[in-house]
């Protein structure tokens, strides 16, 4: 009992921080979602369910579908690219391992907006990459690498790839690679050993990487805004429009509230898996 009391006191500051800066704002968003919109903009005094009628709009259906498939595709690409990197990092010698990990972490030292703006220039229609692709006839004269869903996926993969690599590496580092030799001795080829022995052993790392990429992607706003254009907008951009351009905070909160439940769904699924 005394040990539990000590553990409670030790975790109390963290719980207090989460309650103040996560739980309370979330409850405020949920409450505002049921308020009316003031005629002059802002939050009205009445209560209503009308704000959720926005989900009957076709444009919102399109944004939700686009958000889901872009988030899923980005997560899948990140996992596929991160797996061989995590494998390599866990096998490389102790001399090079910290240096390679540093190279993965270094982009975090640069401002996020600057990195996205850099990709804006890389994918620009008059940029060197677009000109090169036109020379080799892989890009039409009137086609663009920028302001579409493909640009959002590319920049999002660049942004979230380190978040996938680190948990996969943490899991792969603990793996006993002699098990792969044992699998090959029993007749499995290298790919089959990787698929049936290595991947199940780092299952928790894969699930962690999956959620740590997928959940932030659902609420992505900056990347679609700067490189997505009209064809690459996601639901986060709709929330921003309702809030800043339309000055309709209750409608923005209604969309954010539903997005919150969508985000919580995979987390609850993960908890069920753990149980």
N, C-alpha and C positions, 0 to 999 in steps of 0.2 A: 504494500500500500504506500509506503514511504517512497519507494522507487518510482511508482506511478505519479505521485505528487511532484517529485523532482523533475520527471520528464515533462509533466504538464507545465511547470513553471519555466522550464527551458524552452519549450515551444510556444509559450504565450506571446512573446514579442512578434514571432512570425505570424501567428494566427491574428494578432491585433493588426499587423500591417496589411495582411490579406483582407481582413474584414473592412478596414478603413478605405483601402485604395482599390479593391476589387469587388467585394460583396456590396458595399454601400452604393458605389456608382452604378452597378448592375441593377440593383433594386430601384434606383432613381430612374434609370432608363425604362424599366418595365412600368413604373408608375406613370411616367410622362407619356408612354405609348397609349394610355387609356384616357388622356386628356383631350379636350377640344383645341382647335387652333384659333388663336386670337386673330381678329380681322386685320389688325395692324402688324401681324407677324408675332411669333412667339407662342407661349403656352396660354390657353384659355382657362376659364374657371370651371367649366363643366367636365363631365365624364362621358365617354362614348367608346363604342367599338368601331366607329367609322374609319379610323386610321388604318385598320387592317384590310379595308377594301382595296388598298393599293395592290394587294396580291391577286386581285382579279384583273389587273391590267396586263395586256399582252407583253408590253415592254419589260415589265418586271419578270414575267415568265422567261423571256429570252435571256435576261441578265442572270437569273438564277441558274438556268441551264448552262450558260456560258461559264459562270463562276464554278460550277461543279465539274465540268469537263476540263477546264483549264487547270483547276486545282488538282484533279486526279492525274492528268497527263504530266504536269510538273512534278508531282510526287513520284510517279512511276519512273520518270527519267532520272530524277535525283537518286533514287534507290539503285537503279541499274548502274549509274556512273559511280556511285559511292562504294558499292560492293567490291569491285576490284581494287579500288584505292585503299579501302580498309584492309583487304587481304594483304596487299603489298606492304602497307605500313606495319602490320603485325608481324611480317616475316623479315623486314629489313633490320639491319644491325643497329645496336644501341647508339652508334656514332651518328648515323644519318637520321634516325627516327625523330628526335626533337627538332632537327632542322627542317624536315619535311612538314612536320606538324605546324611549325612556325609559319611556313609558306601558306598553309591553309588558313591560318588565323589572321595573317597580315591584312587581308582586305577589310577586316572589321575595324582596323585602325583608321580607315578612310571614311569620311562622311558618306552616309547611304545615298543622299541626294546627288552628290558629286559622282558616285559610281553609276547611278542611273542615267545622269546627264551624259556621262562618257559613252554609255551604250547608245544613247540617242544620237550622238555624233557618229559612232561606228556604223549604225544601221541607216544613217541618213541617205536619202536618194542621191545626193551629190558626193557621198563619202567614197573612200577608196575601195571598200568592200563591194558596194553596189556597182561601181564602175568596172571592177574586175569581173564580177559575175555577168555583167552585160557583155563584156569582151568575149567571154567563153560561152555566151548564149545560154546561160542558166537563169538569167533574169531578163524579162522583156523591157523594152524602152519605157513603157508606161506602168510597169510594176514597181512596187516599193517594198523594201524590207521593214519599213517602219509603219506605225499606226495600223496594226492589225493584231489578231490574236496570236499569230506566230511570234511576233516580236515580244508580246507579253510572256509567252512560254519561255523563250530564249533568255530574257533578262531575269525572269523568276527562277529559272534553273541555276543561273549564275549566282543569284542572291542567296538561295536556300541550300545549295549543294554542300557548303561546309556544315550546315546543321544536320545533314544526313550522314556525312562522313564521320563526324566525331562520335556519335553513339554507336555506329557500326564498328568503328575502330576499337572503342572501349569493350565491346562484346568479343570482337575477334582476337584481341590481345590475350584474353583468358582461355582461348580455345587451345586444346591439345592437338597439335598438328600431326602427332604420331598416329592419331586415329585415321588420318587419310592414308598413311602408308599401310595400315592394317586393312583398310577397305580395298586398296589396290592389290594387296596380297591375296585377298579373298575373291578377286576377279573383277572388281569394278574398275572402269577406266577413270581418268582424271576428272572428267566432267561429271560422271555419275557419282563419284565420291564427293565432289564439291556440292552437288545438288542434294544428295541424300544424307550426308554426314555433316558437312560444314554449315549449310544454311539452317537446318533444324537446331543446331547447337547455338547459333547466334540469333535465334528467333526473337528474343526479347529486345535485342538491339535493333532488329528490323522493324518491329512494331513501334518502338520508341521513335526511330527515324521517320517512320511513316506519319505518325501523328504530329511530330514536331515540325514537319513541312506542310502537311495537308491543312492543319487547323489555322496557322497564320495566313495561308494562301486564300482561304475562304473570305477573309476580311481584307485582302490586299486592296490598296487604294492608290499608292504613289506610282507603282510600276505601270498599271493600266492607264493612269492619268497622263504620264509622261511619254510612254511609247505605244500605248494601245490605240489611241484615237477613238473614233466612233465605233469601229468594228471590234475593239478590244476592251471596251468598258466592262466592269464587273459590278457586282451588287454594292461593293464598298463605295464606288463612285456615285451610285444612286443615293446612298445615304448622305454623302457629302452635298449632292445637289439639293436634296430636300432641306438640308440644314442651312447651307450658306446662300444658295441662290434663291430658293423658294421661301426661306425663313419659316419653314414648317417643321419645327422641332418635334412635335408629336408624331408626324408621319415618319420622320427620320428615325425616331425612337422605336416605332412599330416595326420597321424593317430591321433595325438593329436587334430588337428583342427576338424576332424569329431567327435571325442569323445566329444569335447566341444559343438558341436551342439546337440549331443545326450543328454548331460547334460542340455543344455538350454531348450530343448523341454518340460520336465516336469515343469520347472520353468515358462515357458510361459503359459502352461496349468493352473498352479496354479494362475497366474495373471488373466487369463480369468475367472476362477472360482470366484475369488474375485470380479471382475467387475460385 
